[in-house]
C-alpha cells in the first residue's frame, strides 16, 4: 500500500474544529467501509472552505 498525506493550514480554532469534524466523518466512513456520495460531503464545508477546492463544474462551485 502506498501512503500519502494531506497538509492543511488552519487560521483559527473555529476552522480547526470544522476540520476535525470532517476528519471524524471520513474516519467513520472508512471504518464502516461505507462511503457517502460526493454531494453529501458538501454540508461539512462553508463557502470559504469550498473556495480552496478544485471543481470540475461551475454548478458545484456555486452550489447549484
C-alpha positions as CSV (number, residue, x, y, z in Angstrom):
1,X,0.0,0.0,0.0
2,X,1.2,3.4,-0.9
3,X,0.9,6.1,1.8
4,X,0.0,9.7,1.2
5,X,-1.0,12.7,3.2
6,X,-2.9,16.0,3.0
7,X,-1.5,19.1,4.6
8,X,-3.8,21.8,6.0
9,X,-3.2,25.3,7.1
10,X,-5.8,26.4,9.6
11,X,-6.1,30.1,10.5
12,X,-8.3,29.9,13.6
13,X,-9.8,27.5,16.2
14,X,-13.3,27.5,14.6
15,X,-11.9,26.3,11.3
16,X,-9.7,23.7,13.1
17,X,-12.8,22.3,14.8
18,X,-14.6,22.1,11.5
19,X,-11.6,20.2,10.0
20,X,-11.7,17.8,12.9
21,X,-15.4,17.2,12.4
22,X,-14.8,16.3,8.7
23,X,-11.8,14.1,9.6
24,X,-14.0,12.2,12.1
25,X,-16.7,11.7,9.5
26,X,-14.2,10.4,6.9
27,X,-12.8,8.0,9.5
28,X,-16.3,6.8,10.4
29,X,-17.0,6.0,6.7
30,X,-13.6,4.4,6.3
31,X,-14.1,2.2,9.4
32,X,-17.5,1.1,8.2
33,X,-16.3,0.7,4.6
34,X,-19.4,2.7,3.6
35,X,-18.6,5.9,1.7
36,X,-21.2,8.7,1.2
37,X,-21.9,10.3,-2.2
38,X,-19.7,13.3,-3.0
39,X,-22.6,15.7,-2.7
40,X,-23.2,14.5,0.9
41,X,-19.8,15.9,1.9
42,X,-20.6,19.5,0.9
43,X,-22.6,20.1,4.1
44,X,-19.4,19.9,6.1
45,X,-17.8,22.9,4.3
46,X,-18.7,26.6,4.2
47,X,-18.2,28.8,1.2
48,X,-14.7,29.9,2.3
49,X,-13.5,26.3,2.6
50,X,-15.1,25.2,-0.6
51,X,-13.3,28.1,-2.5
52,X,-10.0,26.2,-1.8
53,X,-11.1,23.1,-3.7
54,X,-10.7,22.4,-7.4
55,X,-14.1,21.9,-9.0
56,X,-15.0,20.3,-12.3
57,X,-18.0,22.4,-12.9
58,X,-19.4,25.9,-12.1
59,X,-22.5,24.2,-10.7
60,X,-20.6,22.7,-7.8
61,X,-18.7,26.0,-7.1
62,X,-21.9,28.0,-7.0
63,X,-23.8,25.4,-5.0
64,X,-26.5,25.0,-7.7
